[in-house]
Amino acid sequence: MVVYGNVKASSKVYLLTPDTVTAGSVHEIVYHADVPDRPMLRLVVWHNFGMYSQQAVVNDCNVLFNTTSVIWQHSGHVVLKLYQANNLLATDHLVISPDTAYPPEVEAYCGPKQILAGGEDFTMVIGSSLDSLDNPWPQGTEMTYRYIFKSHLKVRQAETKALHGYVRFFSDNEAGTPVISVAWKNTARSEFDITVYPNYPTDFILSYDRAHPYADGKQITTITTTEIMDTLGNQIADGSMVYFKISTSKGEIMQAMATTVAGIANVMLPAPGEATRWSVQAYIEDYVQSSPLTISYLPSVRPFSIQWTDDRELIIGPVTGFLNQYVPNHTEVEITLCHNDRELLKTIYTQEGMAQLDLGEMDLEDGYYTVTVNCGGQIHGKTIIIE
């Protein structure tokens, strides 16, 4: 006895289409139907992707149903139910298998793309093999995963399960950019670049460079870190942010930041305008910080004289710098006048090393005044009488 599909040939209605078909290859479903009123036959098709029904096309005793639905392009299980009017004549089951006649298309995903050196962090690669209609190849299809970094090659094999296979590649101890490929047999289809970043940074030291030790408010002090490495001896990644905190002997706090290049970060800061001492410390987020660095600045202005003239003019100078030169024109001179618990602050500027203030134009009441003059942190006082 011959068997067609799932129904014996002795039956009045039986399926002529094979039990297993290839996706995209079936153009019609054929039944043998030795029943009256064959034009009234209707086929209902159930698939994971949906359901549809179709009226029969009769050719002698064979009944044809054209497979125009996209359902037949997707692999999976199919249930066929043949009806005449409201009567169920036959129920059959088909399996649509992927097209494995040609090499598959490999679809792969990789992540995360950035991991830390040291062997504890990893990236995962997922691979699927698909036919020309995007159907996954049968479970158990073997995929080859390759990881290469600085001539060191790792090869892993993984079979697909639940439509895909996967492999984990753990990081090396050295930072860099490994390449990962996914292949079926010897034909690579996908490639990924992974960035292995240095691990957590270790302690570092600060140093500084400047033209001279005087607080002239102009010269640049460059504060530089040593080469910052991670725990495995890798330079930390370029662009890592380093924060600098500067505390002065006067209680002031300043902040600066810089990014690393070749493991080194530096900031350039103008010298203070008055003698002071800086305590500098740098840190990288919450990971590591440097030991404190102390930078001292000497006064850039030498002691100067203050004269009080009969014309009610206060003459200051000559004001000279650390090389016995005149201080630059327009250097600030702050003058504080104190009288009867009242304070008056006046700012003037030097010209050719001299500065003067005409108190006769200030409408001051008569009496004794204490005059304090500050230029570049050099402070001198004098008592005068205004009559």
TORKE-698039 format. One record per residue (C-alpha): residue in three letters; x, y, z. Coordinates in steps of 0.001 Angstrom, whole numbers, padded with zeros to 6 digits, always signed. Layout:
REM residues N
AlaXYZ...
REM end
This chain:
REM residues 387
Met+000000+000000+000000Val+001402+003364-001012Val+001375+006209+001508Tyr+001252+009843+000345Gly+001877+012450+002981Asn+000130+011317+006167Val-002865+009523+004582Lys-003015+006047+003059Ala-003828+005691-000644Ser-006883+003609+000136Ser-008588+006703+001537Lys-010902+008768-000603Val-008973+011945+000329Tyr-005247+012039+000844Leu-002334+014466+000555Leu+000048+014097-002393Thr+002529+016775-001204Pro+005486+015313+000827Asp+005577+015618+004621Thr+008735+017729+004558Val+009290+020595+002145Thr+011939+023261+001701Ala+011123+026901+002400Gly+010310+028760-000804Ser+010160+025588-002932Val+006468+024731-002553His+004237+026333-005201Glu+001086+024311-004565Ile-000488+021832-002157Val-002015+018835-003952Tyr-004723+016541-002609His-006301+013502-004204Ala-010005+013940-003494Asp-012380+011249-004748Val-015460+013026-003434Pro-018389+014785-005145Asp-018537+018556-005408Arg-014777+018993-005397Pro-015084+022703-006311Met-016565+023202-002807Leu-013304+022127-001150Arg-011417+024671+000962Leu-008000+024334+002589Val-007179+026060+005897Val-003457+026478+006710Trp-002099+027112+010231His+001501+028277+010739Asn+003468+030131+013419Phe+003334+033171+011147Gly-000439+033105+010737Met-003395+031372+009132Tyr-005162+031600+005786Ser-007703+029643+003753Gln-008034+029024+000004Gln-010609+027675-002449Ala-009645+024596-004465Val-008626+024466-008112Val-009819+021100-009489Asn-007848+019066-012057Asp-009464+015616-012544Cys-009236+013905-009156Asn-006369+016125-007981Val-007234+019269-006088Leu-004667+022092-006197Phe-004127+024932-003743Asn-001621+027589-004849Thr+000846+028603-002094Thr+000935+032319-002717Ser+001092+033142+001002Val+004445+034188+002505Ile+003863+031515+005145Trp+005560+029012+002848Gln+008781+031010+002909His+009182+030514+006668Ser+010417+027300+008219Gly+008323+025661+010890His+005370+023341+011494Val+002238+023575+009328Val-001232+022103+009969Leu-003502+021553+006945Lys-007271+021075+007301Leu-009344+020221+004229Tyr-013053+021111+004404Gln-016034+020431+002146Ala-018584+023018+003140Asn-018462+022691+006969Asn-017275+019075+007007Leu-013649+018299+007883Leu-012320+015765+005380Ala-008610+015531+006346Thr-006004+016884+008748Asp-002336+016757+007742His+000962+018014+009111Leu+003908+019364+007144Val+007362+020555+008145Ile+008933+023466+006253Ser+012704+023136+006561Pro+015305+025835+005811Asp+017065+025767+002459Thr+020469+024208+003164Ala+021434+023631-000447Tyr+023654+026717-000388Pro+026057+028105+002260Pro+024186+030103+004901Glu+024290+033801+005553Val+025913+034418+008933Glu+024314+037017+011163Ala+026243+037940+014290Tyr+026133+040402+017165Cys+028815+041348+019657Gly+028795+043272+022900Pro+029896+045003+024906Lys+032416+046531+022499Gln+034500+048041+025337Ile+035903+045866+028123Leu+038611+046153+030777Ala+041959+044358+030629Gly+042742+041756+033244Gly+040813+038633+032249Glu+037719+039248+034388Asp+035730+041250+031841Phe+034445+039647+028645Thr+032564+040289+025432Met+029923+037908+024108Val+029485+037038+020430Ile+026194+035596+019171Gly+025973+033959+015741Ser+023093+032650+013632Ser+023190+030859+010266Leu+020327+031780+007926Asp+019153+030646+004531Ser+018308+033066+001699Leu+014817+033623+003180Asp+016142+034391+006675Asn+015216+031012+008106Pro+017650+029692+010714Trp+019545+026589+009769Pro+018774+023402+011746Gln+019691+023324+015420Gly+023211+022046+015963Thr+024787+023926+013046Glu+028393+024552+014075Met+029825+028073+013923Thr+033480+029083+014307Tyr+034414+032111+016428Arg+037930+033569+016184Tyr+039573+036195+018413Ile+042946+037633+017409Phe+045052+040156+019290Lys+048739+040851+018671Ser+049286+037528+016853His+047556+035564+019616Leu+044624+033616+018140Lys+041758+032058+020085Val+039377+029733+018208Arg+036072+028509+019641Gln+033376+026259+018173Ala+029737+026530+019186Glu+026604+024809+017898Thr+023371+026718+017454Lys+020678+026159+020054Ala+017337+027965+020064Leu+018255+029639+016741His+021724+030878+017741Gly+025049+029985+019301Tyr+027326+032132+021441Val+030869+032356+022793Arg+032410+034520+025527Phe+035908+035932+024996Phe+037612+037159+028159Ser+039991+040118+027974Asp+043784+039882+027840Asn+046085+041606+030320Glu+047211+044056+027669Ala+045096+046946+026399Gly+044433+047257+022677Thr+041970+046463+019889Pro+041288+042749+019265Val+039353+041574+016201Ile+036615+038933+016359Ser+035187+037044+013383Val+032263+034643+013055Ala+032246+032013+010312Trp+030458+028974+009008Lys+033121+026419+008111Asn+035995+028466+006598Thr+034067+031434+005271Ala+034034+034413+007626Arg+030957+036573+007347Ser+031167+039073+010213Glu+033952+041023+011923Phe+033983+043116+015084Asp+036576+045420+016626Ile+036711+045304+020415Thr+038449+047885+022569Val+040227+046530+025636Tyr+040743+049471+027966Pro+043365+049635+030710Asn+042236+048568+034153Tyr+041994+050768+037244Pro+044843+053312+037579Thr+047542+053165+040243Asp+049149+055929+042326Phe+051123+058631+040566Ile+053329+061630+041426Leu+053132+065316+040524Ser+055959+067626+039468Tyr+056057+071252+038359Asp+058071+073538+036115Arg+058251+077350+036029Ala+060589+080108+034889His+061201+081591+038379Pro+059798+081383+041922Tyr+058321+084894+042124Ala+054610+085675+042348Asp+054440+088119+039461Gly+050946+087063+038295Lys+052243+086428+034755Gln+054575+083473+034544Ile+053057+080044+033845Thr+053510+077142+036218Thr+053071+073749+034548Ile+051999+070906+036849Thr+052541+067454+035334Thr+051725+063903+036399Thr+054077+061009+035997Glu+052987+058385+033466Ile+049804+056919+034937Met+049577+053139+034607Asp+046973+050558+035496Thr+047503+047588+037790Leu+048728+045494+034825Gly+051300+047973+033513Asn+049157+049495+030752Gln+049018+053237+030218Ile+045596+054515+031149Ala+043424+055404+028160Asp+044012+058680+026357Gly+041370+061202+027320Ser+041082+060036+030928Met+040116+063015+033067Val+042493+064096+035849Tyr+041281+066673+038373Phe+043671+069025+040175Lys+042862+070697+043496Ile+045024+073645+044595Ser+044828+074950+048168Thr+046674+078183+049034Ser+048190+079274+052326Lys+045544+082022+052430Gly+042729+079479+052542Glu+041728+079788+048899Ile+040833+076694+046847Met+041196+076432+043067Gln+040396+073586+040710Ala+041613+072601+037274Met+041289+069551+035042Ala+043141+067969+032152Thr+042929+064841+030006Thr+045740+062345+029611Val+047840+061907+026489Ala+050217+058917+026486Gly+049336+058413+030147Ile+050345+061943+031228Ala+048194+064938+032145Asn+049302+068498+032810Val+047752+071859+033618Met+049235+075317+033087Leu+048352+077913+035715Pro+049355+081580+035995Ala+051444+082464+039036Pro+049644+084260+041857Gly+049961+088005+042213Glu+051215+087812+045814Ala+053570+085572+047740Thr+051847+082399+048811Arg+052227+078633+049037Trp+050223+076123+047005Ser+049389+072569+048030Val+048427+070629+044895Gln+046806+067207+044714Ala+045424+065387+041651Tyr+042928+062555+041464Ile+041075+060387+038955Glu+037433+060135+039940Asp+037162+057820+042973Tyr+039983+055498+041920Val+043307+057041+042880Gln+044968+060285+043936Ser+048488+061654+043980Ser+050553+062621+046988Pro+050460+066391+047756Leu+052861+068728+045938Thr+053968+071999+047539Ile+054848+075048+045417Ser+056062+078238+047131Tyr+056015+081701+045536Leu+058216+084574+046716Pro+057220+088262+046648Ser+057792+089779+043223Val+057828+093390+044537Arg+060622+094874+046619Pro+060028+097217+049568Phe+059115+100735+048430Ser+058769+104148+050024Ile+055694+106298+050716Gln+055922+110122+050718Trp+053347+112639+051939Thr+053738+116087+050340Asp+052553+119515+051381Asp+050251+119477+048361Arg+048259+116642+049931Glu+049663+114094+047495Leu+050620+110565+048427Ile+053592+109486+046297Ile+054469+105786+046189Gly+057647+104441+044718Pro+059737+103742+043006Val+058181+100273+043008Thr+060674+097700+041729Gly+060502+093998+041021Phe+062645+091005+041947Leu+065331+091981+039399Asn+065340+095580+040608Gln+063348+096585+037522Tyr+060316+098855+037517Val+057129+096893+037887Pro+055053+096890+034668Asn+052933+099949+033951His+049368+099699+035293Thr+050366+097461+038165Glu+047654+097713+040822Val+048351+099597+044039Glu+045694+099292+046729Ile+045502+102113+049298Thr+043442+101842+052466Leu+042731+105045+054474Cys+041532+104598+058060His+040102+107477+060124Asn+037828+107285+063184Asp+036996+103601+062557Arg+036076+104370+058988Glu+037838+102772+056030Leu+038212+104080+052510Leu+039678+101854+049803Lys+041245+103345+046691Thr+042991+101588+043770Ile+045558+103368+041618Tyr+048062+102181+039019Thr+051775+102583+038483Gln+053428+104465+035644Glu+057196+104153+035183Gly+057391+102522+038608Met+055602+105357+040408Ala+052050+105893+041653Gln+050460+108914+043254Leu+047136+109846+044833Asp+045874+113411+045306Leu+043976+113354+048589Gly+043020+117019+048134Glu+040473+115949+045542Met+038807+113413+047837Asp+037036+115871+050192Leu+038362+114240+053363Glu+037731+115682+056813Asp+040705+116881+058818Gly+042487+114575+061194Tyr+044929+111728+061511Tyr+044818+108969+058871Thr+046492+105592+058813Val+047540+104777+055264Thr+048205+101165+054217Val+049627+100522+050739Asn+049626+097033+049153Cys+051402+096338+045862Gly+052009+092721+044868Gly+051701+091585+048480Gln+054335+094074+049629Ile+052554+096083+052345His+053719+099363+053894Gly+051979+101819+056197Lys+052240+105479+057093Thr+050369+107945+059319Ile+049475+111343+057843Ile+047699+114477+059029Ile+045122+116204+056856Glu+044462+119829+057834
REM end
